[in-house]
Amino acid sequence: MEEVYRHACEVIPGGVSSPVRAFGSVGGTPVFLSAARGPHVVDINGREYVDLVCSWGPALLGHAHPEVVAAVQEAATRGLSFGAPTTAEVELADLIRGRIPFAEKVRFVSTGTEATMTAIRVARGATGRDVIVKFAGCYHGHSDALLAAAGSGVATAGLPGSAGVTQAAARDTIVVEYNDAEALKAVFAERGSEIACVITEAAPANMGVVPPDPGFNATIRRLTLEHGALMILDEVLTGFRVGPAGWWGNEASLGEAPVTPDLVTYGKVVGGGLPLAALAGPSELMDLLAPVGPVYQAGTLSGNPLATAAGIATLRLAHNAVYAHVDRASRQVQDALAAALDEVGLPHRIQTAGNLFSCFFGEEAATHGVRNYDQAKAADGFRYAPFFHAMLDAGVALPPSVFEAWFLSAAHDDAALNRIAEALPAAARAAASARP
Ligand SMILES: *Cc1c(COP(=O)(O)O)cnc(C)c1O
């Protein structure tokens, strides 16, 4: 593995195509994979791991679900890319609309980054305003405007933002502490007439899992409406993963009225493992996009036939039973994790957003919970690296960063869950004996 990694580093920056894969925050050599099936990934030496990354979300049904693979193979026989409209795109848009009634129109892109970037452009086009508001620790992809105080790999690398972002782009982005309704009110009181939109993760899971306080999304909705700004709900991670209608659908079942945003973004699960993402919303806003309206957006591979086939097959297979299974598997892993950490007397807090969860270590997190990025960074993150490597040694692949959620799938069966449970006690001991 070391030799492959060394060669990779010679020809690819950091040896990886996306930073968090480089094991920067957990140390050691990244595991190069050659295959993935069901709940497992297989490395280039043929070693199999139970996978709790699930490609960072897309593998809701498990890796390489036979019906999804068959749909992609069938599509491939008809051509890889046309650069012309297809009925498959219409079918996928209809499937999304069937789950998300306010998503009257859908525009397909290839990545979550493009989806949020385009949603911001629509918001600016719709309002004629420049300023956007985002929350610290929320990750919305790597477009310039959205890299300030971002979660995910930016958090893992401990960066305030990114080099190469112009001051003008940074100046037009206001960053507010997550779950801080008063701070958001103050920003709107001061600059409300300049604000095009507030973008928020429906339930943040890129600074660890930090769910919205009850009513927080509703506060965003109320303030944006009062000030003529748009609300963009980023469900790239949560959409079609935490429930059939994403976090938006789940809030209703949590006893809250679902907060309907102006625009919503999807990625990850909606592409079933292939590069596909989307933004969606009411016709009057979506029709601002070219060719109907003045907001330009385009993509050579947008709505790619293989990606649409994977998305359609995945959504068709993602029945309520799938979500019930993933919820149950997630709770089982959480329970086993809590038991292992309790056994070694390690204070911790497991936070959830539907079937997504992550674990914060330390007395402070255990006592008060983690409600924002500052608190997430203040937790005892140093305990994660030895924990992660103990799990990896035992054949369980966790996300290689404490700031990422753990992902289960419908393919995580009893055998896979048992392997996780068996690996946890040694990992908990490793975490407990870690020193900062
Ligand atoms: C992953 C993610 C993105 C970016 O999607 P990419 O496909 O990696 O560009 C945007 N928003 C959220 C909430 C995400 O989790």
The ligand as an SDF file (V2000), in Angstrom:
LIG
                    3D

 15 15  0  0  0  0  0  0  0  0999 V2000
  -20.9640   16.5530   -0.3340 C   0  0  0  0  0  0  0  0  0  0  0  0
  -21.6760   17.8300   -0.1200 C   0  0  0  0  0  0  0  0  0  0  0  0
  -21.6610   18.8760   -1.0750 C   0  0  0  0  0  0  0  0  0  0  0  0
  -20.7720   18.8390   -2.2790 C   0  0  0  0  0  0  0  0  0  0  0  0
  -21.0670   17.8230   -3.1590 O   0  0  0  0  0  0  0  0  0  0  0  0
  -19.9300   17.3240   -4.2080 P   0  0  0  0  0  0  0  0  0  0  0  0
  -20.6610   16.3730   -5.0750 O   0  0  0  0  0  0  0  0  0  0  0  0
  -18.8430   16.7260   -3.3870 O   0  0  0  0  0  0  0  0  0  0  0  0
  -19.4700   18.5440   -4.9460 O   0  0  0  0  0  0  0  0  0  0  0  0
  -22.4790   19.9660   -0.8700 C   0  0  0  0  0  0  0  0  0  0  0  0
  -23.2450   20.0530    0.2280 N   0  0  0  0  0  0  0  0  0  0  0  0
  -23.2730   19.0930    1.1730 C   0  0  0  0  0  0  0  0  0  0  0  0
  -24.1710   19.2490    2.3470 C   0  0  0  0  0  0  0  0  0  0  0  0
  -22.4750   17.9680    1.0380 C   0  0  0  0  0  0  0  0  0  0  0  0
  -22.4650   17.0350    2.0040 O   0  0  0  0  0  0  0  0  0  0  0  0
  1  2  1  0
  2  3  1  0
  2 14  2  0
  3  4  1  0
  3 10  2  0
  4  5  1  0
  5  6  1  0
  6  7  2  0
  6  8  1  0
  6  9  1  0
 10 11  1  0
 11 12  2  0
 12 13  1  0
 12 14  1  0
 14 15  1  0
M  END
$$$$
